Amino acid sequence: YDNDPISRIEGIVNGSTNYILTKVAEKGLSFADALKEAQANGFAESDPRLDVQGYDASFKLSILLTHAFGLRVKPEQIVRVGIDRLSDHDLAFARSHGYRIKLVAGGYRQGSEVYAWVAPKLIPPGDPLFGIKDAFNAVRVEGLFAEEQLFIGKGAGGNPTGSAVLSDVSALRYNYRYEFRKSATVHRLAYSCQAVVSVRVGCLPGTRISPLDFVQFQGGVRTKDWHQLEGDISLEVFAEWSSRNDISLVLSPGALARPWKPVKQNELEAA
């Protein structure tokens, strides 16, 4: 894709979390039991935080952003939400509506700006990522000329990991180095958080979340033990909420970044 402008790169880049979510969805296991099974089968580490909290996916997305857009974005600059934040209500909603939840890492270009995040996402039937199960990864790349292409392969386990490590060691023997050719492009892109994204936000009654926090609030459901809100929020708010342990965040089906500039107070007064 060196000569093809990329508009989107998105997918499942952590086989451990995909294995866990598959067992939760298909076998009805709890998150804790699915994690134990993943560890027993060698798909998750004894300390699974790098996987389930989305760190591993953000590391990989940082590299992908350089390949796809020529951007050097540090992992800590990427909005990150792990699957450890999913609630039973999120899982039940996905099952009742025929969705599957996947931990998705994505970079999206709009004009001269690029937006990126790692977060759980509701995947509807018909989406190429819907049928990606167990320890498999899948990445789709959308280019101006190549259009949409999908790459699938195992992303966890002893043999795939060993093969990847051996490949890197072999490459070092021949002084091989990755070329980030798009870093030298004349038309440079900028990494930005000036965008909105569609999300479902869950929280306990009394949690400080308001419809006014949304750029566009679409609705919600309140019960005596759980509140669910849905709508568009800015990436800046998404980043702020990603650090909160008192709410769950799941991207809505088909959620893509849309450019958005916040209206300043003096502009409101002038209007």
N, C-alpha and C positions, 0 to 999 in steps of 0.2 A: 504493500500500500504506500510505497515511498512517494509515488506521484499521484495518488488519489486522495483528495480532501475527504477526511473522515468526519461524519456528522454525529456518529454515536458508536460507542463501544460499551457493551453491557453484558453481564452474565453472572453465572455462579462460578466463583473462583476458589472456593474452599470446600473440598470434598467432605470434610469432617462434619461441618454444619449441615450439609445437604443429606448426609446419612442420618443424622439425628432427626431432622425434620421429616424425612421419609418415614422413619419408624413411628414417629408421633402421628403422622397422617394416616398411614396404612395399617398399623398394628394397634393404634390407640394407646401406645405407651405414654407415660408421663415424660416430661422433659428429662427429669433426673434418671429414669430407667433407660431412656434412649441414649443418654450420654454414657451411662455405665456400659451398655452394649457396644457402643462405638469404641470405648477404651479397651474393652475385652477383645475386640476384633482388630485392634491396632490402627483404628482410624482416627483416634483422638489421643492426645497426650494425657499423662497423669495429671498435669496442670493444664486444663483446657482453655484457660482464659484468652490466649492469643487467638484461638479459633472462635469460641462462642461469643466473645465480646467484639469481634469484627476487626481485630488488629491485623491479623494475617491478610484478610481481604483488602484492607486499606494499604498495606505494604505493596501488594501486587498491583492495586489500582494506580498507585503512584508511578510505578514502572510503565504501566500501560498508557497513562496519560502522556508520558514522554515519547513513547513510540508513536502514538496516534496523533498527538497534537503538537509535539515539540515543547511541552511545558514541563518545567521542573517544579512539581508540587510536592511538598513534604507530607508524609502520611498524617501528621498532626494537623495539617490544614484541611484535611478531608473530613466532612461531616460523617460521623460513624455511630451507628446504632447496632448493637449485637442481638443475637437471638435469645440471649439470657434475659432480655427485657420483655419477651412475649408473655402475655397473660393467658390463662385458660379461656378467657372470653374471646381473645383473638383467635385461638385455635378452634374454638367452637363456631365462631362466625365463619371462618374459612370452610370448615366442613359443611355447614348448613347451606352455604351458597355455592358449593362446588369448586371453590378455589383451593390452591395449594400455596403455602407460604415458603418462599425461598429467600436466603440471604443474597441480595443482589448488589454487585459493585458496578457503578456506571459512570461514564463520562459523556457529556452531551454538549455539542457545539451549537450555538445560536449566533449567527453573524461572526463577530470577531471575539466572542467570549465563550468560555468553557466552564461548565458547572459539573460538580462531581459529588458523589456520596456513596456510602455503604450502609444498607439498611434492609430489614425484612420487607418483603413486598408480596402482596396478594397477586398470584398468577392465575389467570382464568384459563379454562380449557381452550385449546386452539393456539395458545402462545407456545412457541418452540421450547421454552423453559419448563413448561408444565410437566412434561414427561421425563425430565431429567431426574433420575432417582439415585438413591444410595450414595456411593462415594464418587459419582461422576461429576465432572465439571462441564460447563458449556458456556462459550463466549460467542456473542454475535457482534459482527462488525458491519456497520452500514457506511458505505462510501458513495461519493457522487457518481462514480462510473461503475464500480463493482457491485453496487447496490447491497442488499443484505446477504451476509454469509454467516454460517453457523459452524462452530468447531466444538467437537465433543470428545472427551476422553476422561480416563480415571484421574481423580485429583487427590487421592489419599490411599494409604496402604503401603506396605513394605516394598513390593516390587515396583510400582510406579515411582515412588520416592527415590528408591535406589537407582533406578534408571536415570532419573533427572540429575541426581548428584554425580553419577558416573559420567554423564554427558558433559557436565560442567568441568569436572576434573580433566577429562580428555581434551576439552576445548582449551583449557589453560596450558596444556602441554604444547599446543600449536600456536600460543599467543593470540588466540581468537578473542576479539572484543566486539560487543554489540555496537552497532552504529545507530545513533539517534539522528537520522538525517533530517527529520523535520525540525530539529532544534536550530538548524541553519537556514530555515526558510525566510524569505524576504518579508512575507506577510505574517508577522508574528501575532499569535493569539494571546489573550489575557485570561487568567483564571479569576473567576468572579463568584460572589455569593448574592448578587443582585438578581434573584430569580425567585419564583414561587413554585411549590410542588404540592401535589394532592396527598393528604394523609388521613389516617384514622388514629385518633388519640384516645386512649383509655385511661381512666383514673378512678380513685376512690372518691366518694362524696366528701366535699370539703377541700379537695385539692385546688390550688390556685391556678385554674385554667378557665378562660372565659371565651365566649364567641368573639369578643372584641380583639382577641389575640390573632384571629384569622384575617387574612386579606379578603377572603370570601368564605363565609361560613355557610355550609350546605345543610346542616341539621345534626341531630343527635338523639340519643336514647338515654333516659335516666331511670335507674331502678334504685331500690333502697341500698344496694351494696356496690353498684358500679355505674359510672357515667361514661358514655361513648360519644365523642364528637368527631365530625368529619368536615373537611373543607380544605382550602388552599392556605398554606402558610409560607412566609418567606424563608429562604434558606438560612438567614441569620437567626430567625426564631427556631428553626429546625435544629440548628447547631446548639442553641442555648438549651433547648429541651432535651437534646441527646445526652446531656450531662446529668439529667435529673433521674433519680431512681424511683420517683413516686408516680411516674406515668409510663404507659407503653406506647410505642410508635410503630405503625405499619404503613408503608406506602400503599396507596390505593392502586387498583388495577390500571395499567396503562399510564401510570404517573411519569411524566417527563417534565424537565425544567422548562419554565416559560420566563423569558426576560421580564423583569419588573423593577422599577425604580421607586423607592419610597417617596411619598410626598412630604416635603419639608413644611414646618409650621408656617413660615413666612409665605410659602406658595399657597397654602390653604387660606391664609388671611387675605392675600391678594385676590384669590378667586372669589 
